[in-house]
Amino acid sequence: RLFDLDPDLLPLFQYNCKQFASPQECLSAPEFLDHIRKVMLVIDAAVNHLENLSCLEEYLCNLGKKHQAVGVKAESFSTVGESLLYMLEKCLGAAFSPDVQEAWSKLYGAVVKAMRRGWETLPEGD
């Protein structure tokens, strides 16, 4: 769903300088699947630290800086969030109630807010 929502994200996913010819090629690449696993590990860490998300602040800020360095725009995280909610809805079916959707949206929003701080901080020496 990610590339359906924003096809311009495809060029950001380059591994070993390889540009994917199509979303399908990217989606089936082992490197992309590994990236998805890493995204889910971040979500898992946020869920596991729900009561103390601030302990992830530095990690998430640095993760934001890394994404900025490779050309990701902070606004792209809205598309990722929409894709995440879509996946959850498809997987959970009727259990994906409005309350569940709101909880996931708030959690994802907190993660993105911390990552966006990586865009806001200047490198040392500036």
Buried (B, 14 or more C-beta within 10 A) or exposed (E): EBBEBBEEBBEBBBBEEEEBEEBEEBBEBEBBEEBEEEEEEBBEBBEEEEEEBEEBEEEBBBBBBEBBEEEBBBEBBBBBBBBBBBEBBEEEEEEBEEEBBEEBBEBBEBBBBBBBBBBEEEEEEE
